[in-house]
Amino acid sequence: MRRIENIIRNVFLLLIVIIFCVSCQKRDIDVIQQNDTLYNSVPGVASVDINGITAKDTTSLPELENSKSIQEIIEWYAVTSTEQKRGLFAFQIEGNFTGSGNREIIVFYEFFSLVSVYCFIYNSSGEEIERVYQIKYRSLEFNEEEDIWLSEALGREIIWKNQIICRVGDFNGNGKDELYLYSISGISKRPLFFEFDGMEFVEILDLGTVYAFITNVDPVEKIITLRITLRKDAMEPITIILTNSYTWDNATNRYELLSTDPKYYRWNVDINGLEEVEG
């Protein structure tokens, strides 16, 4: 008898869970439909395209229903986007990033760290947003002790929370502004260079996941020198420090390796520091 009662109770609980899940799913659908309606009612938005995704694929929030300025739409964009990397408005910069000839704004969004970046292109009248491009950049918050350096030759400074994190300028001389940034994560710190290639914003220097920073910039020869720290082998405590110089290549539209100077080090407990050894 007790076994039958247990079976009945379990079936009853299962029915309750199923009803709850169906109810939640319907509520989510209703919210999405409601948000789509609100988005379409927001003035100032033309046929926005996010890397091929049209405006109808982007939802909104009730706060935007009565918004009347493009600036408000931009500031709330990451919250209302269907992208996973959402965030609140942090700051924005203007420049000639795509060569559209129209007003262009790049906006950074934060949620404890910098979580998403978008470039907004206005139409020729400056009254609507014509296109939107995502820039695949993220970074933890910088602090005053962070060992980063961005030469003035790379362009005008961009400050976030009292720290220069970016330079914006046409350092390579091809007519478009590049972004020279640092990205900090739990496993790396490295400079990231972005430029628009006609289709999207791409990295124009491929470093991978490394610990690196800029040590020198030559504006005449368009050369950027980095110091890169690597491990030779996971089982061997040898640290490799590369001094690599990169120059802009108009053929590939990338910064290509010009020279490298590797040095090898092992930790010396007697001096409590790295000691250079043969490679």
C-alpha positions as a Markdown table, in Angstrom:
| # | Residue | x | y | z |
|---|---|---|---|---|
| 1 | Met | 0.0 | 0.0 | 0.0 |
| 2 | Arg | 2.8 | 2.4 | 0.9 |
| 3 | Arg | 4.5 | 1.7 | -2.4 |
| 4 | Ile | 1.4 | 2.6 | -4.3 |
| 5 | Glu | 1.1 | 5.8 | -2.4 |
| 6 | Asn | 4.7 | 6.7 | -3.2 |
| 7 | Ile | 4.1 | 6.1 | -6.9 |
| 8 | Ile | 1.0 | 8.3 | -6.9 |
| 9 | Arg | 2.8 | 11.1 | -5.1 |
| 10 | Asn | 5.8 | 10.9 | -7.5 |
| 11 | Val | 3.4 | 11.1 | -10.5 |
| 12 | Phe | 1.6 | 14.1 | -9.0 |
| 13 | Leu | 4.9 | 15.9 | -8.5 |
| 14 | Leu | 6.0 | 15.2 | -12.0 |
| 15 | Leu | 2.8 | 16.7 | -13.4 |
| 16 | Ile | 3.3 | 19.8 | -11.3 |
| 17 | Val | 6.9 | 20.2 | -12.8 |
| 18 | Ile | 5.6 | 19.7 | -16.3 |
| 19 | Ile | 2.9 | 22.3 | -15.9 |
| 20 | Phe | 5.4 | 24.8 | -14.4 |
| 21 | Cys | 7.9 | 24.3 | -17.3 |
| 22 | Val | 5.1 | 24.8 | -19.9 |
| 23 | Ser | 4.0 | 28.0 | -18.1 |
| 24 | Cys | 7.6 | 29.4 | -18.0 |
| 25 | Gln | 8.1 | 28.6 | -21.7 |
| 26 | Lys | 4.9 | 30.4 | -22.7 |
| 27 | Arg | 5.8 | 33.4 | -20.5 |
| 28 | Asp | 9.3 | 33.6 | -22.2 |
| 29 | Ile | 7.6 | 33.6 | -25.7 |
| 30 | Asp | 5.2 | 36.3 | -24.6 |
| 31 | Val | 8.1 | 38.4 | -23.4 |
| 32 | Ile | 10.1 | 38.0 | -26.6 |
| 33 | Gln | 7.0 | 38.9 | -28.7 |
| 34 | Gln | 6.4 | 41.9 | -26.5 |
| 35 | Asn | 10.0 | 43.1 | -26.8 |
| 36 | Asp | 10.0 | 42.7 | -30.5 |
| 37 | Thr | 7.0 | 45.0 | -30.7 |
| 38 | Leu | 8.7 | 47.5 | -28.5 |
| 39 | Tyr | 11.9 | 47.4 | -30.6 |
| 40 | Asn | 10.0 | 48.1 | -33.8 |
| 41 | Ser | 8.4 | 51.1 | -32.1 |
| 42 | Val | 11.7 | 52.7 | -31.2 |
| 43 | Pro | 12.3 | 55.8 | -33.3 |
| 44 | Gly | 15.7 | 56.4 | -34.9 |
| 45 | Val | 16.4 | 52.8 | -35.8 |
| 46 | Ala | 16.6 | 51.9 | -39.5 |
| 47 | Ser | 17.3 | 48.4 | -40.9 |
| 48 | Val | 20.2 | 47.7 | -38.5 |
| 49 | Asp | 22.4 | 44.8 | -39.4 |
| 50 | Ile | 24.6 | 43.0 | -36.9 |
| 51 | Asn | 27.0 | 41.0 | -38.9 |
| 52 | Gly | 24.1 | 39.9 | -41.1 |
| 53 | Ile | 21.4 | 39.8 | -38.4 |
| 54 | Thr | 18.6 | 42.2 | -39.1 |
| 55 | Ala | 16.9 | 44.4 | -36.6 |
| 56 | Lys | 13.9 | 42.1 | -36.2 |
| 57 | Asp | 16.2 | 39.5 | -34.6 |
| 58 | Thr | 17.2 | 42.0 | -31.8 |
| 59 | Thr | 14.9 | 42.4 | -28.8 |
| 60 | Ser | 14.5 | 45.4 | -26.6 |
| 61 | Leu | 13.4 | 46.4 | -23.1 |
| 62 | Pro | 10.4 | 48.4 | -21.9 |
| 63 | Glu | 12.7 | 51.3 | -21.0 |
| 64 | Leu | 13.3 | 52.0 | -24.7 |
| 65 | Glu | 9.6 | 52.2 | -25.6 |
| 66 | Asn | 9.5 | 56.0 | -25.1 |
| 67 | Ser | 13.1 | 56.7 | -26.1 |
| 68 | Lys | 13.4 | 59.5 | -28.6 |
| 69 | Ser | 17.1 | 59.8 | -29.1 |
| 70 | Ile | 19.6 | 57.7 | -31.0 |
| 71 | Gln | 22.0 | 58.2 | -28.1 |
| 72 | Glu | 19.6 | 56.4 | -25.7 |
| 73 | Ile | 19.2 | 53.6 | -28.2 |
| 74 | Ile | 23.0 | 53.2 | -28.4 |
| 75 | Glu | 23.5 | 53.3 | -24.6 |
| 76 | Trp | 21.0 | 50.5 | -24.1 |
| 77 | Tyr | 22.0 | 48.5 | -27.1 |
| 78 | Ala | 24.1 | 45.8 | -25.4 |
| 79 | Val | 21.3 | 45.2 | -22.9 |
| 80 | Thr | 18.7 | 44.7 | -25.6 |
| 81 | Ser | 20.9 | 42.7 | -28.0 |
| 82 | Thr | 20.5 | 39.0 | -28.5 |
| 83 | Glu | 24.2 | 38.5 | -28.1 |
| 84 | Gln | 25.4 | 36.7 | -25.0 |
| 85 | Lys | 28.0 | 39.3 | -24.0 |
| 86 | Arg | 25.7 | 42.0 | -22.7 |
| 87 | Gly | 26.5 | 45.0 | -20.5 |
| 88 | Leu | 25.8 | 48.6 | -19.5 |
| 89 | Phe | 27.1 | 51.6 | -21.3 |
| 90 | Ala | 30.7 | 52.4 | -20.3 |
| 91 | Phe | 32.0 | 55.0 | -22.8 |
| 92 | Gln | 32.1 | 55.8 | -26.5 |
| 93 | Ile | 34.5 | 57.1 | -29.1 |
| 94 | Glu | 34.2 | 58.6 | -32.6 |
| 95 | Gly | 36.4 | 58.2 | -35.6 |
| 96 | Asn | 36.7 | 57.0 | -39.2 |
| 97 | Phe | 36.7 | 53.3 | -38.6 |
| 98 | Thr | 35.0 | 51.9 | -41.7 |
| 99 | Gly | 35.4 | 54.7 | -44.2 |
| 100 | Ser | 31.7 | 55.1 | -44.6 |
| 101 | Gly | 31.9 | 58.9 | -44.8 |
| 102 | Asn | 29.2 | 59.1 | -42.1 |
| 103 | Arg | 29.3 | 59.6 | -38.4 |
| 104 | Glu | 30.8 | 56.4 | -36.7 |
| 105 | Ile | 30.8 | 55.6 | -33.0 |
| 106 | Ile | 32.4 | 52.7 | -31.2 |
| 107 | Val | 30.7 | 52.0 | -27.8 |
| 108 | Phe | 32.2 | 49.9 | -25.0 |
| 109 | Tyr | 29.8 | 48.1 | -22.5 |
| 110 | Glu | 30.7 | 46.9 | -19.1 |
| 111 | Phe | 29.5 | 44.4 | -16.4 |
| 112 | Phe | 32.2 | 44.5 | -13.8 |
| 113 | Ser | 34.6 | 44.1 | -16.8 |
| 114 | Leu | 34.4 | 45.2 | -20.4 |
| 115 | Val | 32.2 | 42.6 | -22.0 |
| 116 | Ser | 31.1 | 43.9 | -25.4 |
| 117 | Val | 31.9 | 46.5 | -28.0 |
| 118 | Tyr | 29.9 | 47.6 | -31.0 |
| 119 | Cys | 30.5 | 50.1 | -33.9 |
| 120 | Phe | 27.5 | 52.1 | -34.9 |
| 121 | Ile | 27.3 | 53.7 | -38.4 |
| 122 | Tyr | 24.9 | 56.5 | -39.0 |
| 123 | Asn | 23.2 | 57.2 | -42.3 |
| 124 | Ser | 24.1 | 60.2 | -44.5 |
| 125 | Ser | 21.5 | 62.4 | -42.8 |
| 126 | Gly | 22.8 | 61.5 | -39.3 |
| 127 | Glu | 19.3 | 60.8 | -38.1 |
| 128 | Glu | 19.3 | 57.0 | -38.1 |
| 129 | Ile | 21.6 | 54.1 | -37.4 |
| 130 | Glu | 22.5 | 52.4 | -40.7 |
| 131 | Arg | 24.7 | 49.5 | -39.6 |
| 132 | Val | 26.1 | 47.9 | -36.5 |
| 133 | Tyr | 29.2 | 45.8 | -36.2 |
| 134 | Gln | 30.4 | 43.8 | -33.3 |
| 135 | Ile | 34.1 | 44.0 | -32.2 |
| 136 | Lys | 35.2 | 40.8 | -30.4 |
| 137 | Tyr | 37.0 | 42.3 | -27.5 |
| 138 | Arg | 36.7 | 41.7 | -23.7 |
| 139 | Ser | 38.9 | 42.6 | -20.8 |
| 140 | Leu | 38.9 | 42.5 | -17.0 |
| 141 | Glu | 39.2 | 45.8 | -15.2 |
| 142 | Phe | 42.6 | 47.5 | -15.3 |
| 143 | Asn | 44.4 | 48.8 | -12.2 |
| 144 | Glu | 47.0 | 51.4 | -11.6 |
| 145 | Glu | 49.7 | 48.8 | -11.2 |
| 146 | Glu | 49.1 | 47.2 | -14.6 |
| 147 | Asp | 52.3 | 47.3 | -16.7 |
| 148 | Ile | 50.9 | 48.5 | -20.0 |
| 149 | Trp | 52.2 | 51.2 | -22.3 |
| 150 | Leu | 50.6 | 52.7 | -25.4 |
| 151 | Ser | 52.6 | 55.2 | -27.3 |
| 152 | Glu | 51.1 | 58.5 | -28.3 |
| 153 | Ala | 52.2 | 57.7 | -31.8 |
| 154 | Leu | 49.4 | 55.1 | -32.0 |
| 155 | Gly | 46.7 | 57.8 | -31.7 |
| 156 | Arg | 44.5 | 59.6 | -29.2 |
| 157 | Glu | 44.1 | 58.0 | -25.8 |
| 158 | Ile | 41.0 | 56.3 | -24.5 |
| 159 | Ile | 40.5 | 56.2 | -20.7 |
| 160 | Trp | 38.4 | 53.8 | -18.7 |
| 161 | Lys | 38.3 | 54.2 | -15.0 |
| 162 | Asn | 41.3 | 56.4 | -14.9 |
| 163 | Gln | 43.5 | 54.1 | -17.0 |
| 164 | Ile | 44.5 | 54.4 | -20.6 |
| 165 | Ile | 43.3 | 51.2 | -22.2 |
| 166 | Cys | 43.3 | 52.1 | -25.8 |
| 167 | Arg | 44.7 | 54.3 | -28.5 |
| 168 | Val | 42.7 | 55.1 | -31.7 |
| 169 | Gly | 44.4 | 56.4 | -34.8 |
| 170 | Asp | 45.6 | 55.6 | -38.3 |
| 171 | Phe | 49.0 | 54.4 | -37.3 |
| 172 | Asn | 49.5 | 52.2 | -40.4 |
| 173 | Gly | 48.5 | 55.0 | -42.7 |
| 174 | Asn | 45.8 | 53.2 | -44.8 |
| 175 | Gly | 43.1 | 55.8 | -44.2 |
| 176 | Lys | 41.1 | 54.1 | -41.4 |
| 177 | Asp | 41.4 | 54.3 | -37.7 |
| 178 | Glu | 42.6 | 51.2 | -35.9 |
| 179 | Leu | 42.0 | 50.3 | -32.2 |
| 180 | Tyr | 45.1 | 49.5 | -30.2 |
| 181 | Leu | 43.9 | 47.9 | -27.0 |
| 182 | Tyr | 45.0 | 45.7 | -24.1 |
| 183 | Ser | 43.0 | 42.7 | -23.0 |
| 184 | Ile | 43.5 | 41.2 | -19.5 |
| 185 | Ser | 42.1 | 37.8 | -18.5 |
| 186 | Gly | 42.8 | 35.3 | -15.9 |
| 187 | Ile | 45.5 | 33.6 | -18.0 |
| 188 | Ser | 46.9 | 36.3 | -20.2 |
| 189 | Lys | 47.5 | 40.0 | -20.8 |
| 190 | Arg | 48.1 | 41.1 | -24.4 |
| 191 | Pro | 47.7 | 43.9 | -26.8 |
| 192 | Leu | 44.9 | 43.5 | -29.4 |
| 193 | Phe | 44.8 | 45.5 | -32.6 |
| 194 | Phe | 41.5 | 45.8 | -34.6 |
| 195 | Glu | 40.7 | 47.3 | -38.0 |
| 196 | Phe | 37.8 | 47.1 | -40.3 |
| 197 | Asp | 38.5 | 44.9 | -43.4 |
| 198 | Gly | 35.5 | 45.8 | -45.4 |
| 199 | Met | 33.3 | 43.1 | -43.9 |
| 200 | Glu | 34.0 | 43.1 | -40.2 |
| 201 | Phe | 36.5 | 44.2 | -37.5 |
| 202 | Val | 39.4 | 41.8 | -37.4 |
| 203 | Glu | 42.6 | 41.4 | -35.4 |
| 204 | Ile | 45.5 | 42.7 | -37.5 |
| 205 | Leu | 48.2 | 41.1 | -35.3 |
| 206 | Asp | 47.8 | 37.4 | -34.3 |
| 207 | Leu | 49.4 | 36.6 | -31.0 |
| 208 | Gly | 47.2 | 34.0 | -29.4 |
| 209 | Thr | 46.9 | 33.6 | -25.7 |
| 210 | Val | 50.1 | 35.0 | -24.3 |
| 211 | Tyr | 51.5 | 37.4 | -21.8 |
| 212 | Ala | 52.8 | 40.4 | -23.8 |
| 213 | Phe | 53.1 | 44.1 | -23.8 |
| 214 | Ile | 54.3 | 46.8 | -26.2 |
| 215 | Thr | 57.9 | 48.1 | -25.5 |
| 216 | Asn | 58.5 | 50.3 | -28.5 |
| 217 | Val | 56.8 | 52.1 | -31.4 |
| 218 | Asp | 58.5 | 53.5 | -34.5 |
| 219 | Pro | 56.0 | 55.8 | -36.3 |
| 220 | Val | 58.3 | 56.4 | -39.2 |
| 221 | Glu | 58.8 | 52.8 | -40.2 |
| 222 | Lys | 55.4 | 51.7 | -38.8 |
| 223 | Ile | 57.0 | 49.1 | -36.5 |
| 224 | Ile | 55.7 | 47.9 | -33.2 |
| 225 | Thr | 57.9 | 45.9 | -30.8 |
| 226 | Leu | 56.4 | 43.6 | -28.2 |
| 227 | Arg | 57.9 | 41.6 | -25.3 |
| 228 | Ile | 56.3 | 38.2 | -25.1 |
| 229 | Thr | 56.7 | 35.7 | -22.3 |
| 230 | Leu | 56.3 | 32.0 | -23.0 |
| 231 | Arg | 57.0 | 28.7 | -21.3 |
| 232 | Lys | 59.3 | 26.3 | -23.3 |
| 233 | Asp | 57.7 | 23.2 | -21.9 |
| 234 | Ala | 55.1 | 22.5 | -19.2 |
| 235 | Met | 57.4 | 19.9 | -17.6 |
| 236 | Glu | 60.5 | 22.1 | -17.7 |
| 237 | Pro | 60.7 | 25.5 | -15.8 |
| 238 | Ile | 62.2 | 27.4 | -18.7 |
| 239 | Thr | 60.8 | 30.8 | -19.5 |
| 240 | Ile | 61.2 | 32.2 | -23.0 |
| 241 | Ile | 61.1 | 36.0 | -23.4 |
| 242 | Leu | 60.8 | 37.1 | -27.0 |
| 243 | Thr | 61.4 | 40.6 | -28.3 |
| 244 | Asn | 59.5 | 40.6 | -31.5 |
| 245 | Ser | 59.1 | 43.5 | -33.9 |
| 246 | Tyr | 56.2 | 43.7 | -36.3 |
| 247 | Thr | 55.7 | 45.9 | -39.4 |
| 248 | Trp | 52.6 | 46.8 | -41.3 |
| 249 | Asp | 52.2 | 44.8 | -44.6 |
| 250 | Asn | 49.9 | 46.4 | -47.2 |
| 251 | Ala | 49.7 | 43.1 | -49.1 |
| 252 | Thr | 48.2 | 41.1 | -46.2 |
| 253 | Asn | 46.7 | 44.0 | -44.3 |
| 254 | Arg | 48.3 | 42.7 | -41.2 |
| 255 | Tyr | 51.2 | 43.3 | -38.9 |
| 256 | Glu | 53.8 | 40.7 | -39.9 |
| 257 | Leu | 56.8 | 39.5 | -37.9 |
| 258 | Leu | 59.9 | 41.5 | -38.9 |
| 259 | Ser | 62.5 | 40.2 | -36.3 |
| 260 | Thr | 62.6 | 38.1 | -33.2 |
| 261 | Asp | 65.2 | 37.9 | -30.4 |
| 262 | Pro | 64.5 | 35.0 | -28.0 |
| 263 | Lys | 66.2 | 34.7 | -24.5 |
| 264 | Tyr | 65.8 | 31.8 | -22.1 |
| 265 | Tyr | 65.5 | 32.0 | -18.4 |
| 266 | Arg | 65.3 | 29.7 | -15.4 |
| 267 | Trp | 64.1 | 30.7 | -11.9 |
| 268 | Asn | 67.1 | 30.9 | -9.5 |
| 269 | Val | 66.0 | 30.5 | -5.8 |
| 270 | Asp | 69.4 | 32.0 | -4.7 |
| 271 | Ile | 68.8 | 35.3 | -6.3 |
| 272 | Asn | 65.0 | 35.0 | -6.1 |
| 273 | Gly | 64.7 | 35.9 | -9.8 |
| 274 | Leu | 65.1 | 34.8 | -13.4 |
| 275 | Glu | 68.6 | 33.8 | -14.6 |
| 276 | Glu | 69.4 | 33.7 | -18.3 |
| 277 | Val | 70.5 | 30.3 | -19.6 |
| 278 | Glu | 71.4 | 28.7 | -22.9 |
| 279 | Gly | 68.4 | 28.0 | -25.2 |
